[in-house]
Amino acid sequence: MGKDKNPRRVADNEAMAKLRMLRTSPQKLNLVAAMIRGKKVETALNDLTFSKKRIALDVKKCLQSAIANAENNHGLDVDSLVVAEAWVGKNLVMKRGRPRARGRYGRIMKPFSEITIKVRQVEEQA
């Protein structure tokens, strides 16, 4: 007797991808995520390609993974996909330090973050 299959975490017309351990603060990553929320995927890919933010290339890689998941795993049409949700979470923080004047110690926080992108197939409106 085997176990039942796990139910899908997203709806039938959705697919998602998650990227962890991105070496940037969640606040900076959320600026890039806000740039693509609610847009069609080809527009979002263009925005990420020509963005001046360093982390935009990693977000583009996550979006391409979500598009590939939608196409290959769930059989969705790539041309009718939109970025339904893109949310950012905190991850670990490396604590480093630097000696300062008068015997003090300056803390340097090096935060990591993670991003989850959910794409949804929408019907074209005529």
JONOR-V610179 format. One record per backbone hydrogen bond with DSSP energy under -1.0 kcal/mol. CO is the residue of the C=O (numbers start at 1). NH is the residue of the N-H. If there is no record, write none. Layout:
co->CO nh->NH
co->CO nh->NH
//
This chain:
co->11 nh->14
co->13 nh->121
co->15 nh->119
co->17 nh->117
co->19 nh->115
co->22 nh->24
co->22 nh->113
co->25 nh->29
co->26 nh->30
co->28 nh->32
co->29 nh->33
co->30 nh->34
co->33 nh->37
co->36 nh->39
co->39 nh->83
co->40 nh->44
co->41 nh->45
co->42 nh->46
co->43 nh->47
co->44 nh->48
co->45 nh->49
co->46 nh->50
co->55 nh->59
co->56 nh->60
co->57 nh->61
co->58 nh->62
co->59 nh->63
co->60 nh->64
co->61 nh->65
co->62 nh->66
co->63 nh->67
co->64 nh->68
co->65 nh->69
co->66 nh->70
co->67 nh->71
co->68 nh->72
co->69 nh->73
co->69 nh->74
co->70 nh->76
co->78 nh->81
co->80 nh->122
co->81 nh->41
co->82 nh->84
co->82 nh->120
co->83 nh->38
co->85 nh->118
co->87 nh->116
co->89 nh->114
co->92 nh->112
co->94 nh->110
co->96 nh->108
co->98 nh->106
co->101 nh->104
co->104 nh->100
co->106 nh->98
co->108 nh->96
co->110 nh->94
co->112 nh->91
co->113 nh->22
co->114 nh->89
co->115 nh->19
co->116 nh->87
co->117 nh->17
co->118 nh->84
co->118 nh->85
co->119 nh->15
co->120 nh->82
//
